[in-house]
């Protein structure tokens, strides 16, 4: 629990009742950052009295920046190809830097060539077969077919990333 | 008039033989150096160790020579932060049986008290992180462990790098060193750990009783691990105090009341060194609050240089109180 401690001589700091810390209003101090984290996580419940407006604003800015970083990470993850689908090759026609005279158009024109800008990646196998050993050492091992673990991890990570995107407030998305 | 001068004869074969100096590769490199700066860098001369308290001698926060539970992301030994993931551990400051190559050192040990897939390590964050951006540097440390995957782990604010070398897990002291290069010039911090972690940077299997003990931790620019740089206790303490300090028992701080009115006494407390940032202040122990004494202090305006103290007992205008009996600490750790 925190409260604002104001000196008779002017100036104030944050008093942490839990740890008996007098925390300066200085963003470079790690305890100050912990106060902001507590305000983000618990809101007014972590403060004895009203949270000062400048402190609340600092917490809001920190939360915004955290959400922005998370959103950018999540969208970058979603932009990666789906391993169960693979990736198609992308070819672009690009100028070589050389130019030739076009008699029809009566002007110099670029010489173009095809460049593979994105290489193709085949989808991974949907399932894999693995050998399962029993606790009974006399029993014969059996085989079981399961979803390819690469797909399982990919699906889980994409789901997490999508959940992050869905939970991101629109102003944060707009700032990305 | 003609003057004839005779010079003593010399044996050219002997002169040429003298030019064949018995210098090795390092000696040849020194000879090839174009400038004194190059020679300086080759031998790693000067103030090399960027780790503070690498010899584990400074422990202002307390006496941890008896094993006790450690908390994650908490400082005990000066400048070193515990990093525990999914496991619990005991901490202990070890004062004997350090490596024979390192005299006048102590060591720090973490011992797992639970079994899990996790990590266990100790980290130092270096203030002047820009030193490492785009530079080659070498880390070295003495490690005693029984865990097979203890290595360096570095974080620059966005990129992590795991060491490829691991400490020998035979319960004896071994020297671990590795050279790293940070290509990116965009790091926003620099922390380095000695930690049980897989080469891929993920968790490893940790069992109750697994331990990591270290001392002689050194990080230096360049690709050569030079011998551990010993600094005097006083110098090392001052370096630590830039990030954290705790006083001995205060005999008395005089806290007068100004003439305008009765009320609390006030004083200006100067930190022992200029601190990294304005520190979070705390008081400890029992402060006298009987007549003439000011009770426990509260802290007001705070700078990197000092902090305003206020008594918790009032006095008359022009009265004087003593702040006596407790201790003061300031925390400006990274």
HADDOCK unambig.tbl for C-alpha pairs under 7 A between the chains (distance, minus, plus):
assign (segid A and resid 6 and name CA) (segid B and resid 300 and name CA) 6.99 0.50 0.50
assign (segid A and resid 7 and name CA) (segid B and resid 300 and name CA) 5.33 0.50 0.50
assign (segid A and resid 11 and name CA) (segid B and resid 300 and name CA) 6.48 0.50 0.50
assign (segid A and resid 11 and name CA) (segid B and resid 301 and name CA) 5.30 0.50 0.50
assign (segid A and resid 12 and name CA) (segid B and resid 300 and name CA) 6.12 0.50 0.50
assign (segid A and resid 12 and name CA) (segid B and resid 301 and name CA) 6.36 0.50 0.50
assign (segid A and resid 13 and name CA) (segid B and resid 300 and name CA) 6.68 0.50 0.50
assign (segid A and resid 20 and name CA) (segid B and resid 282 and name CA) 5.80 0.50 0.50
assign (segid A and resid 21 and name CA) (segid B and resid 280 and name CA) 5.92 0.50 0.50
assign (segid A and resid 21 and name CA) (segid B and resid 281 and name CA) 5.46 0.50 0.50
assign (segid A and resid 21 and name CA) (segid B and resid 282 and name CA) 4.88 0.50 0.50
assign (segid A and resid 22 and name CA) (segid B and resid 280 and name CA) 5.32 0.50 0.50
assign (segid A and resid 22 and name CA) (segid B and resid 281 and name CA) 4.91 0.50 0.50
assign (segid A and resid 22 and name CA) (segid B and resid 282 and name CA) 6.24 0.50 0.50
assign (segid A and resid 22 and name CA) (segid B and resid 299 and name CA) 6.29 0.50 0.50
assign (segid A and resid 23 and name CA) (segid B and resid 280 and name CA) 4.37 0.50 0.50
assign (segid A and resid 23 and name CA) (segid B and resid 281 and name CA) 6.55 0.50 0.50
assign (segid A and resid 24 and name CA) (segid B and resid 278 and name CA) 6.41 0.50 0.50
assign (segid A and resid 24 and name CA) (segid B and resid 279 and name CA) 6.79 0.50 0.50
assign (segid A and resid 24 and name CA) (segid B and resid 280 and name CA) 6.06 0.50 0.50
assign (segid A and resid 24 and name CA) (segid B and resid 302 and name CA) 6.36 0.50 0.50
assign (segid A and resid 26 and name CA) (segid B and resid 278 and name CA) 6.94 0.50 0.50
assign (segid A and resid 28 and name CA) (segid B and resid 277 and name CA) 6.34 0.50 0.50
assign (segid A and resid 29 and name CA) (segid B and resid 277 and name CA) 6.39 0.50 0.50
assign (segid A and resid 29 and name CA) (segid B and resid 278 and name CA) 6.83 0.50 0.50
assign (segid A and resid 29 and name CA) (segid B and resid 279 and name CA) 6.62 0.50 0.50
assign (segid A and resid 29 and name CA) (segid B and resid 332 and name CA) 6.07 0.50 0.50
assign (segid A and resid 30 and name CA) (segid B and resid 333 and name CA) 6.96 0.50 0.50
assign (segid A and resid 30 and name CA) (segid B and resid 334 and name CA) 6.45 0.50 0.50
assign (segid A and resid 31 and name CA) (segid B and resid 280 and name CA) 6.84 0.50 0.50
